[in-house]
Amino acid sequence: MSIKPVNLRALCERTVERLKPLWQPRGIKMTVNFSASMKTIPGDEALLSQALNHLVNNAILFNRPGGSVRIEGVMDLDEARLTFSDTGEGIPESEFAKIFDSFYQVANFLTRKVDGIGLGLSITRRIVEAHGGHIRVMSKLNEGTTFTVRLPVTLAAR
């Protein structure tokens, strides 16, 4: 990894702008809201960009037309916390432990609508963990999904 200071807010804003051709035609409302306390964190910008892209892309693709995606960022003493919330299909609780596995896709009714081979969340988890962080999911069917990414503000010596 190439570790440098990363501005997570700018990275999220660039991701949202880059994915505009996916969300704008579907009428999805995108909101990016970061606390004023958010500072840079040490990380590999290219890898973090890839992880954020997977999360935002999924929030768009598994959302309903006219839905919304909200990206929030806050920082406390030892970690930056990013949340990616959507108003989409949702994920059954029984699938939470499996969705980060390589090549795993939730139920056929979702994968028929959206192409993919089930690597995005697995890659995202590996990138987050390589940065000393954690990712978790909370979701309710037909109500939406929230992914929370926690990244340390200092990297432990490796």
C-alpha positions in Angstrom: 0.0 0.0 0.0 1.1 3.6 -0.7 0.1 5.4 2.5 -0.5 9.1 2.4 -3.0 11.5 4.0 -6.5 10.9 2.4 -9.4 13.3 2.5 -12.4 11.0 2.8 -14.9 13.7 2.1 -13.3 14.7 -1.2 -13.0 11.0 -2.1 -16.7 10.4 -1.5 -17.7 13.5 -3.4 -15.6 12.4 -6.4 -17.1 9.0 -6.2 -20.7 10.4 -6.2 -19.8 12.7 -9.2 -18.2 9.8 -11.1 -21.3 7.7 -10.6 -23.7 10.4 -11.6 -24.7 8.7 -14.9 -26.0 5.8 -12.7 -28.0 7.7 -10.1 -29.2 10.8 -11.9 -31.4 9.1 -14.6 -33.1 7.0 -11.9 -34.0 10.1 -9.8 -32.0 9.0 -6.8 -31.2 11.7 -4.4 -27.5 11.7 -3.3 -26.5 13.4 -0.1 -22.9 13.7 1.2 -22.6 15.1 4.7 -19.4 15.2 6.7 -18.8 16.7 10.1 -16.5 19.8 10.3 -14.2 17.7 12.5 -13.3 15.3 9.7 -9.6 15.4 8.9 -7.4 13.3 6.7 -6.6 9.8 7.6 -3.5 7.7 6.6 -4.4 5.4 3.8 -3.9 4.2 0.2 -6.1 6.6 -1.7 -6.5 4.3 -4.8 -7.6 1.4 -2.6 -10.0 3.4 -0.5 -11.4 5.0 -3.6 -12.1 1.4 -4.9 -13.8 0.4 -1.7 -16.0 3.6 -1.6 -16.9 3.1 -5.3 -18.2 -0.4 -4.5 -20.3 0.8 -1.6 -21.8 3.8 -3.4 -22.4 1.7 -6.6 -24.3 -0.9 -4.7 -26.3 1.7 -2.9 -27.4 3.1 -6.3 -27.9 -0.2 -8.2 -29.9 -1.9 -5.4 -32.0 1.2 -4.8 -35.4 1.9 -6.2 -36.1 4.7 -8.7 -36.6 8.0 -6.8 -34.9 6.6 -3.7 -32.0 8.2 -1.8 -28.4 7.5 -0.8 -26.9 9.3 2.2 -23.2 9.3 2.8 -22.1 10.6 6.2 -18.7 11.0 7.8 -17.7 11.7 11.4 -14.4 11.6 13.2 -13.6 11.0 16.9 -10.3 10.7 18.7 -9.3 7.3 17.2 -11.4 6.6 14.1 -13.2 8.0 11.1 -16.7 6.5 10.6 -18.4 6.5 7.2 -22.0 5.4 6.7 -23.6 4.6 3.4 -27.4 4.4 3.7 -29.9 3.7 0.9 -33.6 3.2 0.6 -33.3 0.1 -1.6 -34.3 -3.5 -1.5 -32.6 -4.4 1.8 -30.7 -7.6 2.7 -32.2 -10.4 4.8 -30.5 -10.6 8.2 -29.7 -14.2 7.5 -27.3 -13.1 4.7 -25.3 -10.5 6.7 -22.4 -12.9 7.5 -22.2 -14.1 3.9 -22.3 -10.9 1.8 -18.6 -10.2 2.3 -17.6 -13.6 1.0 -16.1 -13.8 -2.5 -18.5 -14.6 -5.3 -21.5 -14.5 -3.0 -24.7 -12.8 -4.1 -27.9 -12.3 -2.2 -30.9 -14.1 -3.6 -31.7 -14.5 -7.3 -34.4 -11.8 -7.3 -31.6 -9.2 -6.8 -29.0 -10.6 -9.0 -31.4 -10.8 -12.0 -31.7 -7.0 -11.9 -28.1 -6.2 -11.4 -25.0 -7.7 -13.1 -22.0 -8.7 -11.1 -20.1 -11.6 -9.9 -20.1 -11.0 -6.1 -16.7 -9.6 -5.5 -17.4 -5.9 -4.6 -18.1 -6.3 -0.9 -15.4 -8.9 -0.5 -12.8 -6.5 -2.0 -14.2 -3.7 0.1 -13.9 -5.7 3.3 -10.3 -6.6 2.5 -9.4 -3.0 1.7 -11.0 -1.8 4.9 -9.3 -4.5 7.0 -5.9 -3.8 5.3 -6.3 -0.2 6.7 -6.9 -1.6 10.2 -10.6 -0.9 9.9 -13.9 -2.7 10.1 -17.1 -2.8 8.0 -20.6 -3.9 9.1 -24.0 -4.0 7.6 -27.5 -3.3 9.0 -30.5 -3.8 6.8 -34.2 -4.4 6.7 -36.0 -5.9 3.7 -37.8 -3.3 1.6 -36.5 -0.5 3.9 -32.9 -0.2 2.8 -29.3 -0.9 3.9 -26.6 0.9 5.8 -22.9 0.0 5.6 -20.7 1.4 8.3 -16.9 1.7 7.7 -14.6 2.5 10.6 -11.1 3.5 9.8 -8.4 4.3 12.4 -6.9 7.8 12.3 -3.4 6.3 12.8 -2.1 3.1 11.3 -0.6 0.5 13.5 3.0 -0.5 12.8 3.1 -3.5 10.6 
